[in-house]
Amino acid sequence: MSKIGKVIGLALLFAAFLGVVAPGHASPPRGDVFSYELKPTERPRSAGPVDMAFSFAPLGRFCEGCSELRVTVITDGGLEFLGENSWTVQADKDHPYSTILHVNVPRDDTCSLNVRMQCCHIKQTTGCYFVTVGDSIEYWTGNPRGYHPSPPSSKTNHPIRDTLTEEHLQTEYEIEMDLSDPTHLRIAERILGPLPDSSIYDRRRGYYRLWISLRNIIKLADQQLRIEFATPPPWDHRYRPSKDSVPQLPPKDSAKPQGGLDSKLIPNSPDGISLDYVDGLSPSGELQADREITFCLRLNNNTSDYIIGSTNGFRVYSPDGAQWEQITYDTAAATKIETSAVSIQ
């Protein structure tokens, strides 16, 4: 063996020895640590008391012989948990722990229930969301905030969709911006207002770090500002609870156009189609190419339908998914919509 080979071999042996005797942190386990289930005992019908069946057991792959476990309940968005927030239980993989969690779901809000399971130093969390608008309620096992559904099958889904859209735009994210260019700084302050000194992350490079809503993030991105998402909060799925609540939206009959568009741009046609309102997916007040924008149209004053944006215009869908003709628009003058193509096939 050459001298170089011997040196490399000794170095590897020494590194392996250090790995055995030197103090360090154990690598976190990969995959599920527990088997678990969290679901309503029956389908929720309205806001108010809801019973959640929860059960779990350690799989025994990482903490052999540990049977004393801790359960912690974390609520957000106004959800009330009727019980102690944390307690210890006895369970193993052959004898799961099960209980009923009693919660009180608020009206007109999105709230979450998270249950953290802990065995020694190992933790795992599961959770769910409740979305309520008036007497309507939906139960989610995932984060509803990026939710953009296909046309709903019933009118009861409309207020849920509208509220989720607005909540998604009000969601705040921690971002970093490069505002070393004075022009970019002026643009940011025109959209966000004066930036406090506390938001300066790196003065030498002109970096700012602050929490802003997704609506404002889209506005900044439209101005070609460089934006990076900072480290998200550890457990709350990248949204700030304080910005979660959204007032119940008005009925469709009293809804006003949003996003800078006016219903005069699409006058009533002989077919009875008129622009009812534009929901929050056009927050900057302009129609942009390559951006998905949701409108609602009123057909004969009793049906709400969708327009899904694309680079070639807007495709109009009826509630049953049938496609109508496209409504085209001029991307150079985004607020000018040509209505000649509006007709039912």
C-alpha positions in Angstrom: 0.0 0.0 0.0 1.3 3.4 -0.9 2.1 6.1 1.8 -0.9 8.1 0.6 -3.2 5.1 1.0 -1.9 4.4 4.5 -2.5 8.0 5.5 -6.0 8.0 4.2 -6.7 4.7 6.0 -5.4 6.0 9.3 -7.5 9.2 8.9 -10.6 7.2 8.3 -9.9 4.9 11.3 -9.3 7.9 13.5 -12.5 9.6 12.3 -14.5 6.4 13.0 -13.0 6.3 16.5 -14.0 9.9 17.2 -17.5 9.1 16.0 -17.8 6.3 18.7 -16.3 8.0 21.7 -16.9 11.7 21.1 -20.1 13.2 22.5 -22.7 14.3 20.0 -26.4 14.4 19.2 -28.3 11.5 17.9 -29.8 11.8 14.4 -33.5 12.3 14.5 -35.5 9.3 13.4 -37.0 9.1 10.0 -40.5 8.1 9.3 -43.4 7.7 11.7 -42.5 7.2 15.4 -46.2 6.5 16.3 -49.2 4.9 14.8 -52.1 7.4 15.4 -55.6 8.4 14.3 -57.5 11.7 14.8 -61.0 12.1 13.4 -64.4 13.3 14.4 -66.7 10.8 16.1 -69.3 11.9 13.6 -69.4 14.4 10.7 -69.6 18.0 12.1 -72.8 19.7 11.1 -72.2 23.2 12.4 -69.9 25.4 14.5 -69.9 24.6 18.3 -69.1 21.4 20.2 -67.3 18.7 18.2 -65.9 15.4 19.6 -62.6 14.1 18.2 -61.5 10.5 18.6 -57.8 10.3 19.1 -55.7 7.1 19.5 -52.0 6.4 19.2 -49.2 4.0 20.2 -45.4 4.0 19.8 -44.1 1.8 17.1 -41.1 0.8 19.3 -38.5 1.3 16.6 -36.6 4.2 18.3 -37.5 4.1 22.0 -37.5 0.4 22.9 -39.2 -0.3 26.3 -40.4 3.3 26.8 -44.1 3.2 27.8 -44.7 6.6 29.5 -45.8 9.0 26.8 -46.8 12.6 26.9 -49.7 14.1 24.9 -50.0 17.9 24.3 -52.9 19.6 22.6 -52.2 22.8 20.7 -55.1 24.9 19.4 -55.2 28.0 17.2 -57.6 30.4 15.5 -60.1 30.5 18.4 -60.6 26.8 18.8 -61.4 25.9 22.4 -60.1 22.6 23.9 -62.2 21.5 26.9 -59.6 19.9 29.0 -56.0 20.0 30.2 -53.5 20.9 27.5 -50.9 18.2 28.4 -50.9 14.9 30.2 -48.9 11.6 30.5 -50.3 8.2 29.5 -49.2 4.6 29.5 -49.1 2.8 26.1 -47.1 0.5 23.9 -47.4 -0.8 20.4 -49.7 -3.7 21.6 -51.8 -1.5 23.9 -52.7 1.8 22.2 -54.0 4.8 24.1 -57.3 6.2 23.1 -59.5 9.1 24.2 -62.1 11.6 23.1 -61.0 15.2 22.7 -63.8 17.7 23.2 -63.4 21.0 21.3 -65.6 24.0 20.7 -65.3 25.3 17.1 -65.9 29.1 16.6 -68.1 30.6 13.9 -66.9 32.3 10.8 -63.2 31.4 11.1 -60.5 28.8 10.3 -59.1 27.1 13.3 -56.8 24.2 13.9 -56.3 21.3 16.4 -52.8 19.8 16.7 -51.9 16.9 19.0 -48.2 16.4 19.8 -47.1 12.9 20.9 -43.8 12.6 22.7 -41.7 9.6 23.7 -38.5 10.5 25.6 -36.9 13.2 23.3 -38.8 12.1 20.2 -41.9 14.1 19.1 -44.4 13.8 16.3 -47.5 16.0 15.7 -50.8 15.4 13.8 -53.6 17.8 13.4 -56.7 19.0 11.5 -58.5 22.2 10.5 -62.1 23.4 10.8 -63.4 26.0 8.4 -66.7 27.6 9.3 -68.8 30.2 7.6 -72.2 30.9 9.2 -73.8 27.5 9.6 -71.5 25.8 7.1 -68.5 23.8 8.4 -65.8 21.7 6.7 -63.2 19.4 8.3 -59.7 19.2 6.8 -56.8 16.9 7.6 -54.4 19.2 5.6 -53.7 22.9 5.5 -56.6 24.5 3.6 -54.8 27.7 2.8 -53.5 27.0 -0.7 -56.8 25.5 -1.5 -58.3 26.3 -4.9 -61.1 23.9 -5.8 -62.7 22.9 -9.0 -66.2 24.2 -9.5 -68.3 23.1 -6.4 -71.1 20.7 -6.6 -73.4 22.7 -4.4 -74.0 26.3 -3.5 -73.1 25.7 0.1 -69.4 25.5 -1.0 -69.3 29.1 -2.2 -68.9 30.8 1.1 -66.3 28.3 2.2 -64.3 28.9 -1.0 -64.6 32.7 -0.7 -63.5 32.7 2.9 -60.5 30.4 2.2 -59.4 32.6 -0.7 -59.5 35.7 1.4 -57.7 34.0 4.4 -55.1 32.7 2.0 -54.3 36.2 0.9 -54.3 37.6 4.4 -51.9 34.9 5.6 -48.6 36.5 6.7 -45.2 35.0 5.8 -41.8 36.0 7.0 -39.8 37.1 4.0 -36.4 38.6 3.1 -36.1 41.4 0.5 -33.0 42.8 -1.2 -33.7 46.6 -1.2 -30.2 47.8 -1.8 -31.5 49.5 -4.9 -33.1 52.9 -3.8 -35.8 52.4 -6.5 -36.8 49.0 -5.1 -36.9 50.5 -1.6 -39.3 53.2 -2.8 -41.5 50.6 -4.5 -41.6 48.5 -1.3 -42.5 51.5 0.8 -45.2 52.6 -1.6 -46.9 49.2 -1.2 -46.1 48.4 2.5 -45.7 51.9 3.9 -42.5 53.1 5.8 -40.3 50.1 6.8 -39.2 50.2 10.5 -35.6 50.1 11.4 -36.3 46.8 13.2 -37.0 45.2 9.8 -33.4 45.8 8.6 -31.8 42.4 8.5 -28.4 43.3 7.0 -27.9 47.0 6.6 -24.6 46.7 4.6 -26.3 44.6 1.9 -29.7 46.4 2.2 -31.6 43.2 3.3 -34.9 43.5 5.1 -36.8 40.8 7.0 -40.4 41.2 8.0 -43.8 39.6 8.1 -46.2 40.6 5.3 -49.4 39.2 3.8 -49.5 37.0 0.7 -51.5 39.8 -1.0 -48.6 42.2 -0.6 -46.1 39.5 -1.5 -47.9 39.2 -4.9 -47.9 43.0 -5.3 -44.1 43.1 -4.7 -43.4 40.2 -7.0 -45.4 42.0 -9.7 -42.9 44.8 -9.4 -40.0 42.4 -10.0 -38.6 42.7 -6.4 -36.4 39.9 -5.2 -38.2 38.1 -2.4 -37.1 35.0 -0.4 -39.1 33.2 2.2 -37.4 33.1 5.6 -37.6 30.2 8.1 -41.3 29.5 8.8 -42.6 29.2 12.3 -42.0 25.6 13.7 -45.5 24.2 14.0 -48.2 26.5 12.6 -48.0 25.7 8.9 -46.5 29.0 7.9 -49.4 31.3 8.9 -49.8 33.8 11.7 -52.8 33.0 14.0 -53.3 36.7 14.7 -54.2 37.3 11.0 -56.4 34.3 10.7 -59.9 35.6 11.4 -61.8 37.0 8.4 -65.3 38.6 8.7 -68.1 36.7 7.0 -68.4 37.8 3.4 -71.5 39.6 2.3 -74.2 37.7 0.3 -73.6 37.5 -3.4 -76.4 40.0 -4.1 -74.6 42.7 -2.1 -71.0 41.8 -3.1 -68.9 44.5 -4.7 -66.3 44.0 -7.3 -62.8 43.6 -5.8 -59.3 43.8 -7.3 -59.7 47.1 -9.1 -62.2 45.8 -11.7 -65.6 47.2 -12.2 -68.7 45.3 -13.3 -69.2 47.9 -16.1 -66.3 46.2 -17.9 -68.5 43.2 -18.6 -72.0 44.6 -19.2 -75.0 42.4 -19.2 -75.2 40.3 -22.4 -78.3 39.0 -24.2 -77.6 35.7 -22.6 -77.9 37.2 -19.1 -74.3 36.9 -18.1 -72.8 39.7 -16.0 -69.8 40.0 -13.7 -70.9 39.4 -10.1 -67.6 40.0 -8.3 -63.9 39.3 -8.5 -62.5 37.5 -5.5 -59.1 38.1 -4.0 -57.0 36.2 -6.4 -56.3 39.5 -8.3 -55.0 41.5 -5.3 -52.9 44.0 -7.2 -55.9 45.2 -9.1 -54.5 44.1 -12.4 -55.0 41.1 -14.6 -51.6 39.4 -15.1 -50.6 36.9 -17.8 -49.6 33.5 -16.5 -51.6 34.1 -13.3 -54.6 32.1 -12.2 -57.5 34.5 -11.3 -60.9 33.5 -10.2 -64.0 35.5 -11.0 -67.7 34.8 -10.3 -70.3 35.4 -13.0 -74.0 35.5 -12.5 -76.0 33.6 -15.1 -79.7 34.7 -15.2 -79.3 36.1 -11.7 -79.2 32.8 -9.9 -76.0 30.8 -10.7 -72.4 31.6 -9.8 -69.8 30.3 -12.2 -66.0 30.5 -12.6 -63.5 31.9 -14.9 -60.0 30.3 -14.7 -57.2 32.5 -16.0 -54.6 31.4 -18.6 -52.1 33.1 -20.9 -54.6 32.9 -23.7 -57.5 34.4 -21.8 -60.1 33.1 -19.5 -62.0 29.8 -19.8 -65.5 29.9 -18.4 -66.8 26.8 -16.5 -70.3 26.1 -15.5 -71.0 24.3 -12.1 -71.1 20.9 -13.9 -67.7 21.5 -15.4 -68.8 22.2 -19.0 -66.6 24.7 -20.7 -68.0 27.8 -22.4 -66.2 30.1 -24.8 -63.2 32.0 -23.7 -63.2 35.6 -22.6 -60.1 37.2 -24.0 -58.3 40.2 -22.6 -55.5 42.5 -23.6 -52.4 41.8 -21.4 -50.9 45.2 -22.3 -54.0 47.0 -21.0 -55.0 44.4 -18.4 -58.2 46.1 -17.2 -59.7 46.2 -20.7 -61.7 43.0 -21.2 -63.2 42.2 -24.6 -66.8 41.0 -24.1 -67.5 40.0 -27.7 -66.5 36.3 -26.9 -68.9 36.0 -24.0 -71.6 33.6 -25.0 -72.9 30.2 -24.1 -72.1 27.4 -26.4 
